Amino acid sequence: MKKIFITICTLLSLNAFADKEDLSSNILWYDQPSQNWQKQCLPIGNGHLGAMIYGGVQKEHIQFNEDSVWIGDETDTGSYQAFGDLFINFDKTDNAEQVSDYRRELNIDKAVHTITYNLGGVSYKREYFSSNPADVMVFRLTADRQGAYKGSISLKAAHKADFKAEGNKISFAGKLSGQYRKPEENYAIRLDFEAQVQVINEGGSLEIKDGKIDFKNCNSLLILLSGDTNYLNRHDKGWKQQHPHQKITQLLAKASKRSFEQLRQEHITDYQSLFKRLSLDLGKTPKHILSLPTSERLDSYRGRKADSSTKVSYKAAALNLTGGKPDPELEQLIFQYARYLMISCSRPGSLPSNLQGLWNNSNKPPWRCDYHSDVNIQMNYWFVDQANLSECFTPLSEWLYSVVPVKREATKEKYNTRGWAHRAENGIFGGSSFKWIPGDGAWIMQNIWDHYAYTGDKQYLENRAYPLLKELCQFWEDFLIEWPGGELVSPESFSPEHGPIAEGNSYEQQLVYDLFSNYIQASQDLGVDADFRKKVASMRSRLLAPQIGKWGQLQEWAKDIDDPNNKHRHMSHLIGLYPGRQISPITTPELAAAAQVSINARGDGGTGWSKALKISNWARLHDGNRAYKLLKEQIHANFYSNLLSFHPPFQIDANFGYSAGLGEMLMQSHMGFIHLLPALPEEWSEGSVRGMCARGSFSVDITWKDGKFSSATIHSLKGGPCRLLVNSELSVKHNSQSIKLSQSAKGIVSFSTKAGESYSVTAN
């Protein structure tokens, strides 16, 4: 029996670990203003209100968004829309071109965007952030010379609006209307919108002129911006509530009574209560590389110049992975950047992250900037609980719960079944478009279930997850068909987003298996619906199982028709491997080997999100070096200089999918036990992670050295048994006494834990 050393200790604050992190690892910075919204601007956000910053010297451009600025209704997806622009124009001086020491940075440790430069012997500084507690965006402009600021502030709306300017405030308001693809299409729901800006000056003067706020000889400026719509996530209330004017006015009035320092500290404290829970160390980057602007660090990593104005090929054949210089702190920065982006675009009370998170500058954005449910919205949320951001998951479950009544009605009309199903494109009012893909609903429910698996939140399970799980099981009870041999299969449909229309495609078979498994566990945990649970278990046992085809592949369809030369970006037939749990090298080695054949056939190229998915697939196959190759390829070919990922174009799912894959390389917990370092690549020979979460309500700290496990601390958040697998010889002790542990034939050890206590595991 393997020896394991386990000691019980007091639960340590996760913040204490993160405080030791080198802040230089958590900064994006550039030595020029942005010239391109998509490739160079840096994002800020508080969950529902965000902006992209240009950082110009003579003209500042801040393009802002609010997550409910949508056109659409219950019959059509519509589209997420741009909101508006804030411009700060500075009066030109005789030495306007003499700019030096320019620096534009985003500190993701504090969620503060800063711009500094010297112009004509004056040092200027701007600090920007979007505060969740105050629900306003805050912009402060200071200088080291009195009266240095002269210019004007103006607003531009992305939709037809009425403008108002008086005192120290400017605003616009109107009703959203428009068309996305069909010129004749007008949407039944028209939301009210409003944005307000308030300016507070120190020294000098403010004056309303031509709808703008002119400022003269000011020592500093504090600009507060807030905006909203009257959207309400309630189908039974017609999706609307009161006009946002009073709410916005009150928010600005409250914020304006507080100092910038108070607003800033409140914002940082709130943000770090989430961000500082997890720290990551994958190795040290040489100082000469670490000191480069982020765009140049990317060039160094890639071993080539990739000017942000140049379209970078995302084809695998175009990549040279051998010429770049190692930068492990860039790899961990991109992981932490995804956590920053998620905190910035998905907080309780907001809508979930869409295809671009929160940030959009178009009224006709790619793919409607919507909630694509055949991989994209799922990928956005795969990493959230593992990355210790459980609160950020709430918007997804709340959105789904709000739109299911609309889905239920549409499903009844389409299929004449109970329950609900999905089309691939979805909006905030429940309307949808593109193809019906019944498996999509089960795929989203995989996310919904996983949140419970991580948190153990019985109230969430009872009030949100379980009703949707049961109703979706009822849909599939009505929808599945029986083959002559007794197998249950899905009716004719396609495997996203390609292939023939056929019965029993693997995409839906594996998702329904996963749905039924999760429902059975949920019913048991709540102690309800025993009879229906038995029926679901019986249906699960009759589902057509994954098949291995003639060239050793995991079949994508019930018939053996897979093309070994197909390089399609979607790998929908591998859901049982990731993010599901039907296929594993530990429990189903033959199916895992077939999945490997299929992934190899698809190749390592593809879009940004496709590469991100492949990282997780290889991690689940416990091949860390291959997973790392895909991670490196994604950095080489699918990130702009502002580290936003692209499909192309910009699509945030690959940012989040990258972090999901990296997390799977370091720890997995989907098979009922915590597997430490299941896919550690050779390149990360030494490192640590603090505060990564595992299913079963555990937080885990891991250290490794020379490519091998060194130690771990398991923080038990709710108590109960902990099952653990580590590919190392371990020792176990408590109070100098050996602990009797149970151990399976596969090397999994288990031990009891108490809520709020920590358990140290050490390698021999």
N, C-alpha and C positions, 0 to 999 in steps of 0.2 A: 504493500500500500504506500502511495506517495505520502511524504511527510509535509505538513503545512503548518506554518506558524501564524496563529491568529490571536491577537490581543484585543480586548475591548477597551476603548478609550472614549473620552468625551467628544461629542460631535463638534468638529471645528468649523468655524465660520468660513464659508467659501470665499467671502470677500478678502480674507486675510491672504489667501493664495494669490488672488488676482492683483492685490496691491503691490506684490513683488514684481509684477510684469514690467518689462522695459517699455515705456510709453512710445519710444521711437518705433517700436514694432507696430504700433496702432495709428500710424499717421500716413495719409496720402498727401503728397505736396508737389507743387509745380512752380516753375519760375516764369510762367506766362499766364495771362488771362485766357479764358476759354474762348474759342472761336466757333465751337460746334456743340450744340445742345446734347446730342446723343453720345458723342465720343469723348468730350472733355469736361462738360459741366459736372459739378459735384452736388449730390442730393442731400437735402435735410428733410426731416419729417417728424411728426408727433403721433402718427397712427393714421389720422384722417386728413391732416393738413400738411402739405409739403411743398418744396420748391427746388428748383435747379438754379445754381449760381454761376454767373459768367465771370464776375470779378474784374470787369474793365476798370481802367484808371480814369478816363475822362467820362465814361458812361457806364454805370452799373445797370445790369439787366438781371432781374430776378423773376423767373417764370414760375408761377405757383399753381398748385392743384388742390382740389378737395375731392375725397374719394367717392362722393355720391353725385358728382356732376355727370349725370348720365342722361341720354335720350334712350327711349325704349318703352316697353310695356309688358303685359302678361302674354302677348302673342309673339313678340319678336325680341331678340337679344338687344337690339339697338347698338349703342356704343358708348364707351367711356369717353369723356370730352375734356378738352383743355378748359381752364378756368380764367386765367388772366395773367397780366404782366405788370410788374412794378419797375419803373425806371427812375434812376437817380442821375441827373445830368449835372456835371460840375462845370462851372465857368472856366473857360480856358485862360491860361496865364501865358506870359511871354516865353516861359521855359516849359511849356506843356509837354514837350517831347523828352525832356531830361529826366527820365524815370530810372531809378536804380534800386537794387536790393528788393526786387519784387518777389513776393512769396504768397502763393495761394494754397492753403492747406485745410484738410478735414481731419480733425482729431477724433477718431471713432472711439477712443477711450472715454471722451467727454461729450461726444455728439455736438461739437462746436466747430463751425467753419470760420476761418480767420484769413484775412487778406492784409498784408503789410507791404509798404513800398515807401521810397523816398522820392519826393518831387520838389525840385527847387529849394533844396535844403530843409524841407519840412518832412517829418516822418508821419505817415498816415497809417491808421489801423481801423479795420472793420471786423466786427465779431457778429456772427449770425447763428441763430439756433431756432428750432421749432419746439416749443415747450408743451409737453403733455399736461402737466398740472395747471398751467395758466391758459392752455388752449389758444395760444397766440404764437405767431412768429415774431421774433425779436431781432432787430438789426441796429447795432450801435456803431457810430462813426466818431472816431476821436483823432486828434493830432497833437503834436508836441508844440504847436504854436497857436496862440490865441487868435480867434477870428479867422481860421484858415478855411472854413467851409462856406462856399458860395455856389448856388445853383438852384435846381428845381426838382421836384418829385411829382411824378405823374402815374396814372393808372390806365391800363388798357384791358378791356373785357374781351374774352374769346367769343362771346355771343352778344346779340343785340341787347343793350342795357341802357338804363337811365343813369346819368352821372350827377353827382352832387359834390360840391366843395364849399366848405365854410369853416371859419376858425382855423383850427389846426388838423382838420380831417377832410379826406376825400373818400368817395365811395362810389360803387356802382351796384345796380340791382336790376333784375329782370326775370323772365320766364324762359326756361330751356325749351328749345324747339329745334327741329332740324331733321335731316335725312342722312342715312348712312350710305346705303347703296341704291335704293330705289327713289328717284326724284319725286315720285308721286306719293311716297309713303310719309304720312304724318302720324306721330305716335300719340296714343290716347292719354298718356300720363305726361303732364308738363309740370316740372318742379320749379318752384321759386328759388332764386339764388341771390346772394348778396355777398359783397366783400367790402371791408372798411379798412382804411389806413389812418392811423393817428401819429402825428409827429410832435415830439417834445424836444425843444432846443435848449441848450445852455449857452447863454450869450447870444448876441446878434438878434435877428428878427425873422419872423415868418409872415408871409403875405399870400393870400389867395389871388391868383392872376391867371386868367384864361383856363380855368379848371385845374390848375396845378398849384402846388405849394412852393413858392419861392422862398429860399433861405439865404440870408446874407450875414457875413461876418460871424458865423456861429463857431463856438469853441468845440461843440459836439452836438450830435443829433441822435435821438433814440426814436426809431421807427417801429411801430407795432402794427401788425397785420393779422386780421382774422377773417374767415369767410366760411359759409356753409350753405346748405340747401334745406328745404323742408321735408327731405326724405325721412320716412319712418319704415323700419323693416317689419311691417305688419300688413299682410294681405287683407285681413279683415277690417283694417282702417283705411284702405285705399292707398296705402304706401305714403301717406302724407300726414304731416303734423303742422303746427303753427309756423308762420313765416319766421325766418331766422333773424330778422332785423333786431328784435329786442335782445335776443341771446348774444349776438355779436356785440351790440352796443354795451351791454353789461360786462362782457369779458374785457373789452378794451378799457372801460372805465376803471375796472378793478386793477388791471395790469398797470395802467398809467399812474396809479397811486404808489407803486412800488419802485424801488431803485433797480437799475440794471443789474447790480451785483446780487440783489435778492432774487430777481427772476432767474439769473444765470445759475446761482447756486442751487435753487430749487429744481431747476431743470436737470442739472448734472446729478444731483442726488437721486432724483426719480429715475433717470436713465441708467445710472450705474447700479441701481438696485436689481436690474436685470442683466446688464452687460457684464458686470464684474463677477458673476457667478461662475464663469468658466474661463480658464486660462489654458494656453497651449504653447508648448515648446517643442519644435521639431528640429532644433539645431540652431547654430549661430551663423549669421551672414557676415562676411568680412566688412569691416567698417567703411572701406572705400566704396563698396556697393550700397551699403545701407544709407550712406550720405547722399546718394543720387536722387534727383527728382523721380517720382514714381514712374513716369513715362520712360525715363532712361533705364530704370531698374528692369522694366519689362524688356527693353531692347537688350540689355545685358543678359537677361535670363534666356531670351530667344536666340541670342547670338547674331542678331541682325537688326537693322533699322526697320521700324514699322511705324512710320509717321502716321499719326492719328487721322490724317486726311486721306490716307491710302487704304483701299479696301484690302483686307487681309484674307487670303484664301483659307477656307476651312476644310479643304480636301487633304486627306492624310498624305497623299503623294507629294504635296507641296511642302511638307514639314521636314526640317532637319533638327532632330532633337539632340544632336551631339555637339553643336557649336556653342551653346550658351554656357553661362557660368552659374554654379549652384547658388540658390538664394532661398534657403528653407524658411527664412522669416517672411519672404514674399508669399510663400505657400500658406503659411499660417495667417498672414494678414488677410488673404482672400477669404479664408475660412471665417475669421472674425468680422470681416466686412459684410459677409452674408448675415451674421447675427445683427450687426448694426442696421442693415437694410430692413430686416424683419421687424426689429423694434420700431423702426421709423415708419413702417407702412402697415402694421397690423397690431393694434392694441385693443384691449377690451372697449367696446363701444364703437369701433370702426368697422368698415367693411373689410373682407379679406383681401389679401394681396392679389392683384390681377396680373395680366401678362407682363406688365411693366411695373409692378409693385403698386406705386402711387403716382408715378411721375409720367406725364404725358403732355406733349405740346401740340397735339393735333386733334381736330374734330373728325378726322377720318383716319384713325390710327390703324396700324397693321393688325389684322385679325380682330378688329373691334376693341382691342385692348381689354378683352373680356375674361370670363372664367371658362377656359377650355378644359373640358373634363375627360379628355382621352389621354392625358399624361400630365398636362401642364400645371393645373391647380393642385393636383396631388403632389407633384414634385416640389411645388412651393413649400409644402408643409411637412415633407418627410423628415426633415432634420430638426424641427422646432423643439419637440420634447426632449430628444437626445441632447440637444445643445442647451438645455436648461432654460428654455424660454416658454414654459407651458402656458403662461398667460397670453402669449401672442397667438396661440392656437384658437382661442375663443372666437374670433371673428368668423372663422371658417364654419364652425358648428352652428353659430347663430344665423349666418347667412343661409346655410342649407336648411335649417329648421324653418326659416321664414318663407322659403320658396317652394317647399314640398307641397303645400296646398295647391299651388298652380300646377306643379308637375303631376300631381294626382289626377287633376281634372283632364289634363292633356293626355295622360297615359290611358285613362279610361276611354277617351275618344279614339285614340290610336289603336289600342290593343284589346279593349274591352276586358280588362283585368282589374283586380284589386291592386292596391299599392301604387308605386311610382317608378318612373324610369327617366332617363335623360336623353336629350340631344347633346351634341358635342359643344355648341356655343351657348353660353348662358349669361344672363344679365342680372341686375339687382332686383328686378320686379318678377323674376321667375320666367320671363320670356326666353325663348331659345330659338336656335336656327341651326343650319347645316343638317347632318344626318342624325337619325335616331340610332344611338349605340347603347342598347340596354345594359351592357356590362359596365358602362361608366358610373352608374349609380352605386354599384357594388364596389367599384374602385374608390370612390370618395368615402364610402362607409368603412373602407379599410383604414383611412386616416382617422375617421371618427372613433373607431374602435381602439386604434393604437394610442390615442390620447388617454383613454381610460386605462389601457395596459400599463402605461408609464405612471400615471398619477394615482390610480386606485380610487378615484373620486366617485363614490357610489351615488351621490346626488346628481352628478353629471350623467352617469350611466342611466339612472332611472328617468330623468327628465328630458334628456336630449338624445343620447345614443340609442337606448333600448327601443323607444317608439319607432324610430326610423329603421332600425335593424329588423324589427318584427314585420313592419309594413312592407319592407323590401323583400323579405322572405316570402310573404304572401304573394307578391308580384311574381316571383319565380316559381312558386307552387302552381300558379295559374298558367305561367308562360312556358315552362319546360315541356318538351314533348318526349314521348317514349319510343325508342327504337324496338324492332322485333325481338332483340335479345334482352330487352328489359332495361337497357341503359337510358338514363335521362340526359337529354342534350338540349342546348339552346336552339331555337328555330333559326332560319336562315338570317345571317347577318355577316358583317365583314370585320376583319381584324384591323384595327386602326393602324394607319390610315391607308391601307392598300389591300390587295388580294381579292380573291373571288368572294361572292356572296354564297355562304354555305352553312349547313347545319353543324352545330357542335364545334365551333372554332375554339381553339385552346384558350384564347383570351377570356372568353366568357365562362368556359368550363372551370378554369382555375379560380376566377373571381367568385363564382357562385360557391365553389368549395370553401373558399376563404370566408365568404359571407355566412354560410351555414355554420362553419366552425366557430366564428365569433359570436353568432347568435346563441348557439348552444351554451357557450361559456357565460354569456351575459345572463341568460335565463337561469343558469345554475347559481350565479353569484347573487342574483336578486331573489332567487327562490320563487319564481313565478312561471306560469304557463308550462307545466311539466308535460301535458299531453301534446301541445304543439312542438315542444322541444323534441319529443320522441319522433314526431312526424318529420321534422327537419333532419334529424339524425338518420332516419331511414332514407330520405331523399338524398342526403349526402353520400350514403353508401352505394347508391345506384348511379351516381354521376359518372359519365364517361371520363376515365382517368387519363392523365398525360400519356402520350404515345411516343415511342421511339421509332424513327423512320428508317428507310432503306440505306441512307448514307450515314447513319448513326446520330442523326439530329433529333432534337426535340421538335415534334411536329407542330406546325402552326395551325393546321387544320385536321379534322378527323380523318380525312383521306391523306395518303402519303404523297403530297404534290408539291412539297417545298422545293424551291429552286436554290441550289447551292451557290449560285452566282448573284443572288439577290442581295444588294447592299442597302436596302431601305433603312431609313433612320429609326423607324419604330421597331421595337422588339417586344410586341405585346404578348407573345406566347411564352415569355420568360417571367411573367408576373408571379408565378409560383415560386420562383427563385428569389426575386426581389421586385417589389417590397413584401411579397407573401412569404409563407412558411411551409408550403407543400413540398418544396424541393430543397434538399440540403446535402452537402457531401457527407454529413454525419449520419443522417437517417435514410436517405435515398441516393446512395452513391451512383447507381446506374443512371438515374434521371439527371443527376448533377453532371455526369460525364456527357450526356446528350445535350444538356444546356450549353456546356462548354463548346461542343462542336458547332452549335447554332451561332453562338456569339463570334467564334472565330470566322465563320462563314460570312457574317455581316461585316466584318472588318472593323478597324479602329477609327475610320473616318466618320464624318457626319456633322450635324449641326451641334451647336453648343450644348443644348440640353441632352442630345443623344449621347455625346461623349460623357456627360455627367452621369447619365444612367448606366453607362458601361463601367464607370468606376465602381459603382455599387454592385453591379453584377459580378465583376471579378473579385471584389472583396468578399461577396457571399460564397464564392468558390474558393476562398482562402488563398488567392494568388495575389499577394501584395505587390510583387514587382510588376505584374501586368496592370493592376489597378493604378499603380503610380505612373506607368507609361501613359495611361489615358488622362490622368490628372495633369501630367506635364503637357500633353498634347492640347488639352483644353486651354491652359495658360498660353501656350505658343500661338494658338490660332483663334481663340474665341473670347478674348477680353479686349475691350477698348482701353485707352490710356487712363480713363477714370475708373477702371476695373469693373465696369458694368459689362455683363456678358451679352453676347449677341448670337442670334440664330443663324445668319443675320436676318433682320436688323436687331436692335436692342430688345432683349427678352430676358426677364429677370429670373426665370425658372432655372437657368444654368448656374447662376450665382448660388441659388439655394441647393440645387442638385449637387454641385461641387462639394458643398459642406456636408451634405448627407453622405456622399461617397467617402469623404475623408473620415467622417465619424465611424462608418462601417468598417473601415480599415483598422481602426483602433479598438473598437468594441462592438459586439453584437449581443442582442438579448432576445431575439425573436423566437428562438426554439425552446423557450422555457428555462434557460439558464443564461448566465452572464459569461460570455466568451471574451476573454481579455487578449488583445493583440492578435486577432485571428488572421490578419492580412498585413503585417508590418513589412514594408519594403526595405531593401538593403540600404537605400539612401537615408532613411531615418534611423540611423544606428543608435542614436541616443536622444532621449527626450522625455516629455511628461505631458500629461493632461490632467487638469483639476476641474472637478465639477461636471463631468459628463454623466448624463442620466441613463439608467437602464430600466427596462420594464420590470414591474414588481415594486416600484417606488424606491429605487436605490439611486444614490449619487456616488460616483466612483472617481477616485484619483489613481492614476497609474504612472509609474516611472519605469523606464527601460534603459539598458546600457549594453553596448556591443551587440545590438540587435536582439537582445534577450530580455525577457521580463525580469524586473528587479523587485518591485514591491507594488502594493496597491492598498488603498484604504476604501472600504465599503461603508458608506454612510446609509444606514437603514432609516428611511423616513417614516415608515408606517409599521415596521416590525414584520414578522413572518419569516418563513424559510428562505435562505439564499442558496441558490445552486450555482456553482462556479466551475468553469473550465479554463485552465491555463496550460499552455504548452511548455511547462517547466516543472522541475522538481521543487516542491514546496514543503514548508514546515508549519506545524500548527501547535500553538501553546496558548494557555490562558492562566494567568497567575502561577506561572512555572509548572502548571499541570497540563498534561496532554488532554486534548479534547477529542472525544470519540465522534468521528464523522462517518456518515454513510457515503459510499462511493460506488458509482455505477461502473459497468464494464468499459464504458467509453471515457473513463477518467474524470467524470463530473463528480465533484464533492458537494455536499450540502451540509448546512449548519443553521441553527436557529438564530434569529436576531430579535432585538428589542427596538421599538421605535425610539428614535433620537440618539441612538448609540452608534459607534463606529467600530469597525473591525479591520485590523491590519493584517495583511497577507504578505509574506516575505519569501523570496526564493532562497534556496540553499546556496 
